Amino acid sequence: MGHPLLISLLALVTLALADPLRVPLVRRAPRNTSIERFADAADFTRLKYGLDPVQPQLRRRAGQTVGISIINQDQDSSYIGTISVGTPSQQFNVVLDTGSSDLWLASSQCLACPRGTPEFNPSSSSSLQEVTGSSGQPQQLTIQYGSGSVAGLLAQDTVGMGGFTVNPQKFLLVEQMTSGLLDGDVSGIMGLAFQALATTQATPFWEALVNNNQFASPEMSFWLTRFIDDQNTQQNEPGGELTLGGTNSTLFEGNIDFQNLANVPNGPTFWMLEVSGVTVQGQSVQIPTGSSALAAIDTGTTLIGGPTDAVAAIYAAIPGSSQLSGQMAGFYSFPCSTTLSVSMAFGGQSWPVSDADLNVGTVSSGQCLGGIFDLNAGSNVGSGNGNPQWVVGDTFLKNVYSVFRANPPAVGFAQLSDAAGGSSGASSFPLLYK
């Protein structure tokens, strides 16, 4: 997940093999524009993946193709989609998170949800059912995110998105949560990784659709917009598109470079690839290999986190860069006059990352903050345990069209089309949303 802070029509059986449905993304204007928000985002990512935060004050928290518009929140901090739940349906905004697997929503019984959070009212849905345990009692559950936790009752109900429906879909009705997990009009998180990662043990929404042959192709695809360099951004901005059940050929050019997921015990959990190479300012830098190169491809994370040695090598190739300390430990600064040129490869093609995404703002006079941080800062972490050592978030994903394929399990990247902004990431909205 990034900053802790990303349409309900019943799908007709006759449309099961139609073209994919596409969901556009929308984004809200930033609440916190200070440079320190990136330190918070980095610590949230560390905690999400079971690592220690730099800032000790941070508490652990907690058969069809359809294109769906999504929301870009807080200058590319997270990307949000809309789901419908219950009978009659209630609509909610949720973070779209390929780095987790549980679906949860704030309940009207929530004791610690932020004021103004849209909440699901269980008593208003005639189709809601509690999920009981072996004793016949309601199942209480806590989901730990490292940066915090949510707790509540396991339930099941009809859940829809972009015309697709899963009935019943298990999810957590959250009655308690750690401060800071929700922001604005966001009501929860939709995890888009694999069932093996789910605390609820529920089949994730996307995986249930694949299993039920509702997708034309066993894929979901993202185009994410960029507003990090737009100081005039409004609270809600177009965030791009989530395509369920396939791809949108108007959003990319050339071939999709698919790379099979890294082999881990007991099958896929994260969408995990190996980072095979990093180029900085035109030169290849030395990075760890093998199990130390495993990277979670995570739409729910704002920046790029990497292992200590790799991050140090990246900034060593940037003249004038400097390691930061204190609250910003794990980050590096570099001269604002420098245009960063960084590319990442995952076994196939190398993909450039825009300077607009790598330069996340001024940190001191003439020095700017880099969007790649040391994921292990504050931790003594070994490698080889099958867990991701990199977390590749939206700083990278805004620069590519990304495709998450269930069978065979793989992640693919393609070059953005001119309509999707190309390498600039500045979309041609009149063309796509006329």
PLY file of the C-alpha trace (Angstrom):
ply
format ascii 1.0
element vertex 434
property float x
property float y
property float z
element edge 430
property int vertex1
property int vertex2
end_header
0.00 0.00 0.00
1.19 3.41 -0.66
0.58 6.45 1.55
-1.69 5.16 4.25
-3.67 6.31 2.73
-6.37 3.87 -4.28
-20.11 0.68 -10.86
-22.19 -1.87 -10.27
-24.09 -3.42 -13.22
-24.76 -7.13 -13.17
-22.70 -8.81 -15.90
-24.94 -10.42 -18.50
-24.13 -14.01 -19.31
-24.33 -13.19 -22.99
-21.42 -10.75 -22.56
-19.14 -13.25 -20.88
-16.83 -13.52 -23.88
-17.05 -9.89 -24.97
-14.18 -7.42 -25.07
-12.61 -6.54 -21.68
-14.25 -3.95 -19.42
-12.11 -0.92 -18.65
-12.28 1.09 -15.45
-10.81 4.67 -15.47
-8.90 5.87 -12.37
-9.40 9.28 -10.66
-7.19 11.21 -8.27
-7.70 13.68 -5.36
-5.65 16.77 -4.60
-2.99 16.44 -1.89
-3.69 17.05 1.78
-0.06 16.83 2.80
2.39 18.45 0.41
5.42 18.44 2.71
8.48 16.44 1.72
8.17 14.44 4.96
5.13 12.63 3.57
7.54 10.49 1.55
9.31 9.43 4.75
5.92 8.36 6.08
5.18 6.51 2.84
8.54 4.72 3.02
7.92 3.62 6.61
4.43 2.42 5.72
5.98 0.29 2.97
8.66 -1.10 5.29
6.03 -2.03 7.87
3.71 -3.51 5.24
6.47 -5.97 4.32
7.40 -6.80 7.94
10.44 -4.51 8.25
11.25 -1.98 10.97
10.35 1.68 10.43
12.92 4.45 10.58
10.55 6.64 12.57
9.94 4.98 15.95
6.84 7.11 16.56
4.99 5.34 13.76
2.74 2.65 15.17
2.21 -0.63 13.41
-1.16 -0.46 11.71
-2.41 -1.44 10.49
-15.41 -13.98 -19.58
-15.45 -10.12 -20.16
-13.03 -7.22 -20.43
-13.98 -3.95 -18.76
-12.11 -0.67 -18.41
-12.76 1.09 -15.12
-11.80 4.69 -14.34
-9.75 5.05 -11.18
-8.83 7.93 -8.86
-5.35 9.35 -8.27
-5.03 10.44 -4.64
-2.60 12.92 -3.07
-0.28 13.50 -6.04
0.21 9.86 -7.05
0.29 8.56 -3.46
-2.36 5.91 -4.16
-4.91 4.84 -6.75
-8.55 4.23 -5.94
-11.37 2.23 -7.52
-15.11 2.05 -6.84
-16.92 -1.12 -5.79
-20.54 -1.89 -4.95
-21.50 -4.04 -1.98
-24.80 -5.51 -0.78
-28.47 -5.51 -1.75
-29.43 -2.80 -2.54
-25.88 -1.92 -3.49
-23.80 0.62 -1.58
-20.80 2.16 -3.38
-17.37 2.68 -1.85
-13.91 3.84 -2.88
-11.13 1.38 -2.07
-7.35 1.36 -2.56
-6.38 -0.94 -5.44
-3.49 -2.88 -3.95
-1.59 -5.62 -5.81
0.62 -5.90 -2.71
-2.06 -7.48 -0.48
-4.95 -9.92 -0.85
-7.74 -9.04 1.60
-10.86 -6.98 0.97
-12.08 -4.91 3.90
-14.50 -2.05 4.43
-15.18 0.32 7.29
-18.43 -0.70 8.96
-21.06 1.61 10.39
-20.10 -0.07 13.69
-16.51 1.18 13.36
-15.28 2.76 16.60
-12.07 4.33 15.32
-12.64 5.21 11.68
-11.75 8.78 10.64
-14.64 11.20 10.76
-16.36 11.40 7.39
-15.31 7.94 6.23
-18.10 6.41 4.10
-19.13 3.26 5.99
-20.91 0.09 4.94
-24.16 -0.43 6.83
-24.66 -4.20 7.30
-28.28 -3.80 8.38
-29.11 -2.16 5.04
-28.14 -5.21 2.97
-30.63 -8.05 2.68
-27.95 -10.34 1.20
-25.27 -9.94 3.89
-24.33 -13.04 5.87
-21.96 -13.38 8.80
-19.26 -16.03 8.42
-19.25 -18.26 11.48
-16.54 -20.48 12.86
-16.69 -24.14 13.91
-18.40 -23.06 17.14
-21.17 -21.36 15.22
-20.09 -17.97 16.51
-19.23 -15.02 14.25
-15.60 -15.05 13.15
-13.58 -12.15 14.52
-10.39 -11.35 12.66
-7.49 -8.92 12.71
-5.49 -8.02 9.60
-1.99 -6.74 10.31
-0.40 -4.37 7.81
2.73 -3.70 9.84
1.93 0.00 9.68
-1.29 -0.77 11.49
-4.18 -3.16 11.76
-7.90 -3.48 11.20
-10.21 -5.75 13.15
-13.81 -6.80 12.79
-16.17 -9.55 11.69
-15.83 -11.76 8.64
-18.87 -11.49 6.39
-19.94 -12.29 2.86
-22.13 -10.42 0.42
-22.49 -9.51 -3.23
-19.53 -7.42 -4.42
-19.39 -5.81 -7.84
-16.92 -3.79 -9.85
-17.17 -2.60 -13.42
-20.10 -4.90 -14.17
-18.42 -7.99 -12.72
-20.02 -9.60 -9.68
-18.89 -12.13 -7.10
-21.60 -13.60 -4.90
-20.78 -14.39 -2.23
-17.51 -12.54 -1.66
-15.91 -12.80 1.78
-14.56 -9.58 3.28
-13.85 -8.03 6.66
-16.36 -5.64 8.20
-13.97 -3.38 10.09
-15.05 -2.18 13.52
-11.65 -1.07 14.83
-8.58 0.28 13.07
-5.27 1.98 13.66
-5.19 5.70 13.02
-3.94 6.70 9.59
-5.01 3.70 7.52
-7.80 5.56 5.73
-7.88 9.00 4.17
-10.70 11.15 2.82
-13.52 9.35 1.05
-11.71 5.99 0.98
-13.51 3.18 2.83
-11.09 0.27 2.62
-8.64 -1.77 0.60
-9.17 -4.25 -2.21
-6.23 -6.66 -2.20
-5.31 -7.82 -5.71
-2.56 -10.35 -4.94
-3.06 -14.12 -4.49
-5.26 -16.01 -2.03
-2.26 -17.57 -0.27
-1.47 -14.10 1.11
-4.99 -13.42 2.46
-5.44 -13.24 6.22
-9.17 -13.84 5.71
-8.31 -16.93 3.59
-10.90 -15.59 1.15
-10.43 -15.86 -2.58
-9.66 -12.30 -3.76
-12.29 -10.68 -5.97
-10.16 -10.78 -9.14
-9.14 -14.41 -8.55
-12.77 -15.47 -8.06
-13.63 -13.88 -11.41
-10.80 -15.80 -13.08
-11.87 -19.07 -11.43
-15.46 -18.51 -12.57
-14.36 -17.82 -16.16
-15.88 -14.34 -16.07
-12.80 -12.81 -17.69
-12.22 -12.99 -21.43
-8.54 -13.35 -20.54
-7.10 -14.15 -17.06
-5.56 -10.69 -16.77
-5.95 -7.31 -15.12
-4.07 -4.27 -16.40
-3.18 -0.82 -15.12
-2.48 2.55 -16.64
-1.64 5.07 -13.89
-1.56 8.83 -14.45
0.99 11.31 -13.11
0.20 14.46 -11.11
3.22 14.58 -8.79
4.68 17.44 -10.83
1.39 19.38 -11.11
1.15 22.00 -8.37
-2.35 22.99 -9.52
-3.86 19.54 -9.15
-7.41 19.35 -7.82
-8.65 17.04 -5.11
-10.05 14.58 -7.64
-8.10 13.93 -10.82
-8.34 11.16 -13.46
-6.08 8.37 -12.26
-5.99 6.21 -15.37
-7.64 2.88 -15.99
-7.90 -0.57 -14.49
-8.84 -3.11 -17.16
-10.38 -6.31 -15.84
-10.31 -9.38 -18.06
-7.68 -8.28 -20.54
-5.92 -5.19 -21.84
-6.78 -1.91 -23.56
-4.76 -1.76 -26.77
-5.22 2.02 -27.04
-3.08 2.51 -23.93
0.12 0.76 -25.01
2.37 0.26 -28.02
4.32 -2.77 -29.20
4.45 -6.09 -27.39
3.80 -6.81 -23.75
7.01 -8.18 -22.21
5.73 -10.92 -19.87
8.03 -12.33 -17.19
6.99 -15.38 -15.19
6.61 -14.91 -11.46
9.52 -15.96 -9.27
9.16 -19.48 -7.88
8.39 -19.43 -4.16
7.32 -22.25 -1.81
3.60 -23.09 -1.86
2.82 -21.08 -4.98
2.29 -17.39 -5.73
1.61 -14.87 -2.96
2.83 -11.48 -4.21
3.16 -10.55 -7.87
6.91 -11.08 -7.61
9.62 -10.71 -10.25
13.42 -10.65 -10.08
15.13 -7.33 -10.69
17.77 -8.27 -13.27
19.38 -4.89 -13.85
19.41 -1.19 -13.00
20.98 1.53 -15.12
21.72 4.99 -13.70
22.88 7.98 -15.74
23.76 5.65 -18.60
25.79 3.13 -16.62
24.86 -0.24 -15.18
25.09 -0.45 -11.38
25.78 -3.56 -9.35
22.76 -4.93 -7.51
22.12 -8.14 -5.51
20.94 -11.15 -7.51
18.87 -14.29 -6.93
16.63 -14.27 -3.85
17.98 -10.84 -2.93
16.54 -9.45 -6.18
12.91 -10.48 -5.59
10.54 -7.57 -6.15
6.85 -7.21 -5.31
5.10 -5.28 -8.10
2.80 -3.22 -5.94
0.20 -0.67 -7.08
-0.49 0.05 -3.40
2.99 1.48 -2.76
3.90 5.03 -3.76
7.68 4.85 -4.27
10.37 2.25 -5.02
12.03 0.53 -2.08
15.14 -1.60 -2.52
17.87 -3.40 -0.58
20.55 -1.28 1.09
23.45 -2.17 -1.23
21.40 -1.65 -4.40
20.06 1.74 -3.30
23.54 2.88 -2.26
24.90 1.83 -5.66
22.15 3.74 -7.47
22.91 7.01 -5.73
26.67 6.48 -5.93
26.21 6.79 -9.70
24.57 10.23 -9.26
27.17 12.97 -8.69
26.42 15.15 -5.68
24.01 12.71 -4.06
23.92 12.47 -0.27
22.49 10.00 2.22
19.95 11.52 4.60
19.42 10.76 8.26
16.91 11.22 11.04
13.30 11.15 9.89
14.48 10.79 6.28
16.86 7.88 6.98
16.96 5.52 4.04
16.47 8.36 1.55
19.03 10.17 -0.56
19.13 13.67 -1.96
20.74 14.81 -5.20
21.32 18.18 -6.92
18.01 19.54 -8.20
19.83 20.63 -11.34
20.49 16.97 -12.21
18.07 15.21 -14.52
17.90 11.62 -13.33
18.07 8.82 -15.89
17.21 5.47 -14.31
16.00 2.25 -15.94
14.97 -1.08 -14.41
14.88 -4.55 -15.99
13.10 -7.70 -14.82
14.70 -10.34 -16.99
13.64 -8.84 -20.27
13.42 -5.30 -21.59
14.79 -2.37 -19.58
12.19 0.27 -18.65
13.08 3.94 -18.09
11.62 5.80 -15.11
10.74 9.45 -15.65
12.74 12.11 -13.83
9.36 13.58 -12.87
8.69 10.48 -10.77
12.21 10.11 -9.35
12.48 13.74 -8.20
9.82 13.99 -5.51
10.57 17.50 -4.27
13.05 19.86 -2.65
14.56 18.67 0.62
17.09 21.50 1.18
18.68 24.34 -0.73
19.55 23.01 -4.17
18.97 19.40 -3.13
16.00 17.25 -4.14
14.64 13.99 -2.70
14.98 10.77 -4.69
12.00 8.46 -5.19
14.05 5.29 -4.56
14.64 4.55 -0.87
16.38 1.93 1.27
13.62 -0.51 2.22
15.80 -2.03 4.95
16.79 1.19 6.72
16.39 0.53 10.44
16.25 -3.24 9.94
18.74 -6.08 10.02
17.25 -8.12 7.21
18.77 -11.17 5.62
17.96 -12.50 2.16
16.94 -15.85 0.78
13.65 -16.22 2.69
11.45 -15.89 -0.38
10.10 -12.51 0.71
10.46 -9.46 -1.53
13.64 -7.45 -1.11
12.35 -4.79 -3.49
8.92 -3.16 -3.54
8.33 -1.61 -6.94
5.49 0.86 -6.61
3.87 3.65 -8.55
7.10 5.62 -9.13
7.91 2.87 -11.64
4.41 1.76 -12.66
3.36 5.20 -13.93
5.94 4.74 -16.70
4.58 1.49 -18.16
1.38 -0.31 -19.01
1.36 -3.18 -16.52
-0.48 -6.48 -16.96
-1.01 -9.00 -14.15
-1.70 -12.46 -15.60
-3.07 -15.35 -13.55
-2.33 -18.23 -15.91
0.50 -18.83 -16.37
1.34 -16.46 -13.49
3.31 -13.51 -14.85
3.60 -9.74 -14.91
4.02 -7.95 -18.21
5.05 -4.41 -19.08
4.56 -2.45 -22.29
5.38 1.03 -23.51
2.63 3.59 -22.95
0.87 4.85 -26.06
0.69 8.52 -26.96
-2.95 8.48 -25.80
-1.74 7.38 -22.36
0.93 10.05 -22.26
3.83 7.99 -23.58
7.01 8.45 -21.61
5.70 11.76 -20.23
2.74 10.13 -18.51
0.60 13.18 -19.41
-2.56 11.60 -20.76
-4.69 12.81 -23.62
-7.90 12.81 -21.56
-10.17 14.25 -24.31
-9.28 11.28 -26.50
-9.83 8.65 -23.81
-12.75 10.17 -21.92
-14.71 12.08 -24.57
0 1
1 2
2 3
3 4
6 7
7 8
8 9
9 10
10 11
11 12
12 13
13 14
14 15
15 16
16 17
17 18
18 19
19 20
20 21
21 22
22 23
23 24
24 25
25 26
26 27
27 28
28 29
29 30
30 31
31 32
32 33
33 34
34 35
35 36
36 37
37 38
38 39
39 40
40 41
41 42
42 43
43 44
44 45
45 46
46 47
47 48
48 49
49 50
50 51
51 52
52 53
53 54
54 55
55 56
56 57
57 58
58 59
59 60
60 61
62 63
63 64
64 65
65 66
66 67
67 68
68 69
69 70
70 71
71 72
72 73
73 74
74 75
75 76
76 77
77 78
78 79
79 80
80 81
81 82
82 83
83 84
84 85
85 86
86 87
87 88
88 89
89 90
90 91
91 92
92 93
93 94
94 95
95 96
96 97
97 98
98 99
99 100
100 101
101 102
102 103
103 104
104 105
105 106
106 107
107 108
108 109
109 110
110 111
111 112
112 113
113 114
114 115
115 116
116 117
117 118
118 119
119 120
120 121
121 122
122 123
123 124
124 125
125 126
126 127
127 128
128 129
129 130
130 131
131 132
132 133
133 134
134 135
135 136
136 137
137 138
138 139
139 140
140 141
141 142
142 143
143 144
144 145
145 146
146 147
147 148
148 149
149 150
150 151
151 152
152 153
153 154
154 155
155 156
156 157
157 158
158 159
159 160
160 161
161 162
162 163
163 164
164 165
165 166
166 167
167 168
168 169
169 170
170 171
171 172
172 173
173 174
174 175
175 176
176 177
177 178
178 179
179 180
180 181
181 182
182 183
183 184
184 185
185 186
186 187
187 188
188 189
189 190
190 191
191 192
192 193
193 194
194 195
195 196
196 197
197 198
198 199
199 200
200 201
201 202
202 203
203 204
204 205
205 206
206 207
207 208
208 209
209 210
210 211
211 212
212 213
213 214
214 215
215 216
216 217
217 218
218 219
219 220
220 221
221 222
222 223
223 224
224 225
225 226
226 227
227 228
228 229
229 230
230 231
231 232
232 233
233 234
234 235
235 236
236 237
237 238
238 239
239 240
240 241
241 242
242 243
243 244
244 245
245 246
246 247
247 248
248 249
249 250
250 251
251 252
252 253
253 254
254 255
255 256
256 257
257 258
258 259
259 260
260 261
261 262
262 263
263 264
264 265
265 266
266 267
267 268
268 269
269 270
270 271
271 272
272 273
273 274
274 275
275 276
276 277
277 278
278 279
279 280
280 281
281 282
282 283
283 284
284 285
285 286
286 287
287 288
288 289
289 290
290 291
291 292
292 293
293 294
294 295
295 296
296 297
297 298
298 299
299 300
300 301
301 302
302 303
303 304
304 305
305 306
306 307
307 308
308 309
309 310
310 311
311 312
312 313
313 314
314 315
315 316
316 317
317 318
318 319
319 320
320 321
321 322
322 323
323 324
324 325
325 326
326 327
327 328
328 329
329 330
330 331
331 332
332 333
333 334
334 335
335 336
336 337
337 338
338 339
339 340
340 341
341 342
342 343
343 344
344 345
345 346
346 347
347 348
348 349
349 350
350 351
351 352
352 353
353 354
354 355
355 356
356 357
357 358
358 359
359 360
360 361
361 362
362 363
363 364
364 365
365 366
366 367
367 368
368 369
369 370
370 371
371 372
372 373
373 374
374 375
375 376
376 377
377 378
378 379
379 380
380 381
381 382
382 383
383 384
384 385
385 386
386 387
387 388
388 389
389 390
390 391
391 392
392 393
393 394
394 395
395 396
396 397
397 398
398 399
399 400
400 401
401 402
402 403
403 404
404 405
405 406
406 407
407 408
408 409
409 410
410 411
411 412
412 413
413 414
414 415
415 416
416 417
417 418
418 419
419 420
420 421
421 422
422 423
423 424
424 425
425 426
426 427
427 428
428 429
429 430
430 431
431 432
432 433
